[in-house]
Amino acid sequence: MYAMLLCKDGNGGLVMNKIFEKRKYHHFETSRLILDKLSNSDEKLIYNLYSDSKVMKFMQSKIMKNKKEAVKYINKMNKMFKSKKGIRWAVSLKKSKTKQKIGTFAIHYYDSKSKKAELGADLLVSYWNKGYVSELVSFFILNIFKNIDLNRIEIRCMPENKASMHIANKFGFKYEGTLREFVYIKGKGYTDEMVFSLLQKDLD
Ligand SMILES: CC(C)(COP(=O)(O)OP(=O)(O)OC[C@H]1O[C@@H](n2cnc3c(N)ncnc32)[C@H](O)[C@@H]1OP(=O)(O)O)[C@@H](O)C(=O)NCCC(=O)NCCS
């Protein structure tokens, strides 16, 4: 499916460790978006995102109540990065003069032994359905996944999250099943989790 589109950018043989170690992987640009590794200055973005009940509807965590929780979250992301378990980028709009931050994109739950990880994304509601996350997933597959020593990448979502499911299908991720009542979330109860995966060999 992707063979015709491959864009070799000189990263051939890239190992996941380099993503954590080399600054050049902390900043990426796609045609409409800029990605910068999440930093302490992203407190407002994180609070605006995760305090919105619409954004949080299909997420497996509680709605943020104050900015302190945003700071705590960023600290958690910093720890995740330092322990080489994942990286989350803040996503900004190229065309906006102020480089408006609109959401986040992540490679997380990285398992160095099994060479697998999960993709994560969330945008402020006014930026939904404009193809931004499709652009990020496409960029990830063609410019990162294809060139890196990851064997498997997953998209996981609740069955009610039709947009995520649609994106997984659109990019050729294979539906593997639904983990029933997999996560307990206070206020939501037990929630199911759908698992989609893309393997390196699926790109051949
Ligand atoms: C899920 C999310 C990241 C998608 O980002 P996005 O930039 O809006 O996605 P895109 O515009 O690239 O693509 C969305 C696709 O889903 C489709 N879609 C959206 N809502 C849909 C629905 N209810 N039913 C079916 N398809 C739907 C859109 O039509 C679009 O399809 P297309 O690519 O064929 O045009 C965004 O909605 C979001 O931030 N949601 C809240 C946080 C969240 O749930 N994150 C994911 C956790 S697993």
The ligand as an SDF file (V2000), in Angstrom:
LIG
                    3D

 48 50  0  0  0  0  0  0  0  0999 V2000
   -9.4870   11.5890   17.0970 C   0  0  0  0  0  0  0  0  0  0  0  0
   -8.8330   12.8890   16.6200 C   0  0  0  0  0  0  0  0  0  0  0  0
   -7.3910   12.8710   17.1050 C   0  0  0  0  0  0  0  0  0  0  0  0
   -8.8730   12.9200   15.0750 C   0  0  0  0  0  0  0  0  0  0  0  0
   -8.1330   14.0390   14.5980 O   0  0  0  0  0  0  0  0  0  0  0  0
   -8.6050   14.8720   13.3020 P   0  0  0  0  0  0  0  0  0  0  0  0
   -7.4820   15.7530   12.8950 O   0  0  0  0  0  0  0  0  0  0  0  0
   -9.9150   15.4590   13.5440 O   0  0  0  0  0  0  0  0  0  0  0  0
   -8.7350   13.6780   12.2320 O   0  0  0  0  0  0  0  0  0  0  0  0
   -8.7620   13.8300   10.6550 P   0  0  0  0  0  0  0  0  0  0  0  0
   -9.4810   15.0730   10.2830 O   0  0  0  0  0  0  0  0  0  0  0  0
   -7.3950   13.6220   10.1140 O   0  0  0  0  0  0  0  0  0  0  0  0
   -9.5910   12.5430   10.2370 O   0  0  0  0  0  0  0  0  0  0  0  0
  -10.8040   12.2270   10.8570 C   0  0  0  0  0  0  0  0  0  0  0  0
  -11.5580   11.2590    9.9470 C   0  0  0  0  0  0  0  0  0  0  0  0
  -12.5650   10.6440   10.7500 O   0  0  0  0  0  0  0  0  0  0  0  0
  -13.8300   10.8980   10.1880 C   0  0  0  0  0  0  0  0  0  0  0  0
  -14.7980   11.0020   11.2550 N   0  0  0  0  0  0  0  0  0  0  0  0
  -14.8700   11.9630   12.2060 C   0  0  0  0  0  0  0  0  0  0  0  0
  -15.9050   11.7100   13.0170 N   0  0  0  0  0  0  0  0  0  0  0  0
  -16.4760   10.5690   12.5720 C   0  0  0  0  0  0  0  0  0  0  0  0
  -17.5940    9.7860   12.9830 C   0  0  0  0  0  0  0  0  0  0  0  0
  -18.3350   10.1460   14.0340 N   0  0  0  0  0  0  0  0  0  0  0  0
  -17.8950    8.6700   12.2900 N   0  0  0  0  0  0  0  0  0  0  0  0
  -17.1420    8.2800   11.2250 C   0  0  0  0  0  0  0  0  0  0  0  0
  -16.0810    8.9860   10.7720 N   0  0  0  0  0  0  0  0  0  0  0  0
  -15.7480   10.1110   11.4590 C   0  0  0  0  0  0  0  0  0  0  0  0
  -13.6620   12.2020    9.4160 C   0  0  0  0  0  0  0  0  0  0  0  0
  -14.6510   12.3480    8.4320 O   0  0  0  0  0  0  0  0  0  0  0  0
  -12.2880   12.0030    8.8130 C   0  0  0  0  0  0  0  0  0  0  0  0
  -12.3900   11.1240    7.7310 O   0  0  0  0  0  0  0  0  0  0  0  0
  -11.6320   11.3700    6.3110 P   0  0  0  0  0  0  0  0  0  0  0  0
  -10.1750   11.3070    6.6340 O   0  0  0  0  0  0  0  0  0  0  0  0
  -12.0550   10.2540    5.4480 O   0  0  0  0  0  0  0  0  0  0  0  0
  -12.0290   12.7210    5.8590 O   0  0  0  0  0  0  0  0  0  0  0  0
   -9.5860   14.1250   17.1490 C   0  0  0  0  0  0  0  0  0  0  0  0
  -10.9350   13.9760   16.8430 O   0  0  0  0  0  0  0  0  0  0  0  0
   -9.4290   14.3200   18.6570 C   0  0  0  0  0  0  0  0  0  0  0  0
   -8.5320   15.0220   19.1040 O   0  0  0  0  0  0  0  0  0  0  0  0
  -10.3350   13.7020   19.4530 N   0  0  0  0  0  0  0  0  0  0  0  0
  -10.2810   13.8410   20.9230 C   0  0  0  0  0  0  0  0  0  0  0  0
   -9.1040   13.1010   21.5320 C   0  0  0  0  0  0  0  0  0  0  0  0
   -9.0830   11.6500   21.1220 C   0  0  0  0  0  0  0  0  0  0  0  0
  -10.0980   10.9620   21.1430 O   0  0  0  0  0  0  0  0  0  0  0  0
   -7.8810   11.1750   20.7540 N   0  0  0  0  0  0  0  0  0  0  0  0
   -7.6670    9.8260   20.3370 C   0  0  0  0  0  0  0  0  0  0  0  0
   -7.6430    8.9150   21.4870 C   0  0  0  0  0  0  0  0  0  0  0  0
   -7.5140    7.2330   20.9280 S   0  0  0  0  0  0  0  0  0  0  0  0
  1  2  1  0
  2  3  1  0
  2  4  1  0
  2 36  1  0
  4  5  1  0
  5  6  1  0
  6  7  2  0
  6  8  1  0
  6  9  1  0
  9 10  1  0
 10 11  2  0
 10 12  1  0
 10 13  1  0
 13 14  1  0
 14 15  1  0
 15 16  1  0
 15 30  1  0
 16 17  1  0
 17 18  1  0
 17 28  1  0
 18 19  1  0
 18 27  1  0
 19 20  2  0
 20 21  1  0
 21 22  1  0
 21 27  2  0
 22 23  1  0
 22 24  2  0
 24 25  1  0
 25 26  2  0
 26 27  1  0
 28 29  1  0
 28 30  1  0
 30 31  1  0
 31 32  1  0
 32 33  2  0
 32 34  1  0
 32 35  1  0
 36 37  1  0
 36 38  1  0
 38 39  2  0
 38 40  1  0
 40 41  1  0
 41 42  1  0
 42 43  1  0
 43 44  2  0
 43 45  1  0
 45 46  1  0
 46 47  1  0
 47 48  1  0
M  END
$$$$
